[in-house]
């Protein structure tokens, strides 16, 4: 069974298989699931109309997480199919890229914290060579404090302070 798809221009009419239509429908539904996973604050940055915002807010409130939520995702997909999703997809990709950048930054800070706590001043100097705007005096003092304490609790405290300082240096 084949369906004609017409995007407004009769010259662009094409035949679409039922399988293709179903795949596209599932892709739109996956987009709806990704949107429903976001918080209300994050959704505020998206170009969504009111019925779609209400449907996404309702997805957070559904108690029956099996069949009811599945039907609701289908409903969100139906709402999305009636809209231009390019701007929504672009905003979602931008948000996800920002999240990936944040995660990468935190991993980098953890790496340097582990290097500084493990190797000491040599690693501190390497980090400062990579981040010349970082506070050299404070970082060296934190490492000295870390190396002097005896209890694991205090070592954890100073390791966290080193992490914060390294994270601040990576911001600049």
C-alpha positions as CSV (number, residue, x, y, z in Angstrom):
1,X,0.0,0.0,0.0
2,X,1.5,3.4,-1.0
3,X,0.6,6.9,-0.1
4,X,1.2,10.1,-2.0
5,X,3.1,12.8,-0.1
6,X,2.6,16.3,-1.3
7,X,4.6,19.0,0.3
8,X,2.6,21.8,-1.2
9,X,4.2,21.7,-4.7
10,X,2.6,19.3,-7.2
11,X,6.0,18.8,-8.9
12,X,7.4,17.5,-5.6
13,X,4.8,14.8,-5.2
14,X,6.3,11.5,-4.4
15,X,5.2,8.0,-3.5
16,X,5.9,7.0,0.0
17,X,5.7,3.4,1.3
18,X,3.8,2.6,4.4
19,X,7.1,1.5,6.0
20,X,8.7,4.8,5.3
21,X,5.7,6.7,6.8
22,X,5.9,4.5,9.9
23,X,9.6,5.1,10.3
24,X,9.1,8.8,10.1
25,X,6.3,8.6,12.6
26,X,8.6,6.7,15.0
27,X,11.3,9.2,14.6
28,X,8.9,12.0,15.4
29,X,7.7,10.0,18.5
30,X,11.4,9.6,19.6
31,X,11.7,13.4,19.3
32,X,8.7,13.7,21.6
33,X,10.2,11.4,24.1
34,X,13.5,13.4,24.1
35,X,11.5,16.6,24.6
36,X,9.4,15.0,27.4
37,X,12.6,14.1,29.3
38,X,13.6,17.8,29.6
39,X,12.6,20.0,32.5
40,X,10.1,22.7,32.2
41,X,12.9,25.3,32.4
42,X,14.7,23.7,29.5
43,X,11.6,23.5,27.4
44,X,11.1,27.3,27.9
45,X,13.9,27.9,25.4
46,X,12.2,25.8,22.7
47,X,9.8,27.2,20.0
48,X,6.8,25.2,21.1
49,X,3.1,26.2,20.9
50,X,0.8,25.9,23.9
51,X,-0.9,22.6,23.2
52,X,2.5,20.9,22.8
53,X,3.8,22.5,26.0
54,X,0.7,21.2,27.9
55,X,1.1,17.7,26.4
56,X,4.8,17.6,27.5
57,X,4.0,18.9,30.9
58,X,1.3,16.2,31.2
59,X,3.9,13.5,30.3
60,X,5.7,14.3,33.6
61,X,2.5,13.8,35.6
62,X,1.4,10.5,34.2
63,X,1.5,7.8,36.9
64,X,1.0,4.7,34.8
65,X,4.4,4.5,33.2
66,X,3.6,1.7,30.8
67,X,0.6,1.9,28.5
68,X,-0.6,5.4,29.4
69,X,2.8,7.0,28.8
70,X,3.2,5.0,25.6
71,X,-0.2,6.3,24.3
72,X,0.7,9.8,25.4
73,X,4.0,9.7,23.5
74,X,2.0,8.7,20.5
75,X,-0.2,11.8,21.1
76,X,2.9,14.0,21.4
77,X,4.1,12.5,18.1
78,X,0.8,13.4,16.5
79,X,1.1,17.0,17.7
80,X,4.7,17.2,16.4
81,X,3.8,15.8,13.0
82,X,1.4,18.8,12.5
83,X,4.3,21.2,13.2
84,X,7.6,22.2,11.6
85,X,10.1,20.3,13.7
86,X,13.3,21.7,12.2
87,X,13.6,24.5,14.7
88,X,12.7,22.2,17.6
89,X,15.4,19.7,16.5
90,X,18.0,22.4,16.1
91,X,17.2,23.8,19.6
92,X,17.4,20.2,21.1
93,X,20.8,19.5,19.4
94,X,22.1,22.9,20.7
95,X,21.0,22.0,24.2
96,X,22.5,18.5,24.0
97,X,25.8,19.8,22.6
98,X,26.0,22.3,25.5
99,X,25.4,19.4,27.9
100,X,28.2,17.4,26.3
101,X,30.6,20.3,26.5
102,X,29.8,20.7,30.3
103,X,30.4,17.0,30.8
104,X,33.7,17.1,28.9
105,X,34.8,20.1,31.0
106,X,34.0,18.3,34.2
107,X,35.9,15.2,33.1
108,X,38.9,17.4,32.2
109,X,38.7,19.0,35.7
110,X,38.5,15.5,37.3
111,X,41.6,14.4,35.3
112,X,43.6,17.4,36.5
113,X,42.5,16.9,40.1
114,X,43.6,13.3,40.0
115,X,46.9,14.3,38.4
116,X,47.6,17.0,41.0
117,X,46.6,14.9,43.9
118,X,48.7,12.0,42.6
119,X,51.8,13.6,41.2
120,X,51.9,16.9,43.1
121,X,53.8,20.0,42.0
122,X,54.9,18.5,38.7
123,X,51.2,18.0,37.6
124,X,50.4,21.4,39.0
125,X,53.0,23.0,36.8
126,X,51.8,21.1,33.8
127,X,48.2,22.3,34.5
128,X,49.4,25.9,34.9
129,X,51.3,25.6,31.6
130,X,48.0,24.7,30.0
131,X,46.0,27.2,31.9
132,X,48.2,30.3,32.5
133,X,45.4,32.4,33.9
134,X,44.8,29.9,36.8
135,X,45.6,31.0,40.3
136,X,49.1,29.4,40.8
137,X,49.5,30.4,44.5
138,X,46.1,29.0,45.5
139,X,46.5,25.8,43.6
140,X,50.0,25.1,45.1
141,X,48.7,25.9,48.6
142,X,45.7,23.5,48.1
143,X,48.1,20.8,47.0
144,X,50.4,21.4,50.0
145,X,47.4,21.2,52.3
146,X,46.2,18.0,50.6
147,X,49.6,16.4,51.0
148,X,50.0,17.3,54.7
149,X,46.7,16.0,56.0
150,X,46.5,12.5,57.4
151,X,42.8,11.7,57.5
152,X,40.8,10.5,54.4
153,X,38.0,13.0,55.2
154,X,40.4,16.0,55.1
155,X,42.1,14.6,51.9
156,X,38.7,14.4,50.3
157,X,37.9,18.0,51.4
158,X,41.1,19.3,49.8
159,X,40.7,17.2,46.7
160,X,37.3,18.8,46.2
161,X,38.8,22.3,46.7
162,X,41.4,21.4,44.1
163,X,38.7,20.3,41.7
164,X,36.8,23.5,42.2
165,X,39.9,25.6,41.5
166,X,40.8,23.6,38.4
167,X,37.2,23.9,37.2
168,X,37.4,27.7,37.6
169,X,40.7,27.7,35.7
170,X,39.0,25.8,32.9
171,X,36.2,28.4,32.7
172,X,38.6,31.1,31.7
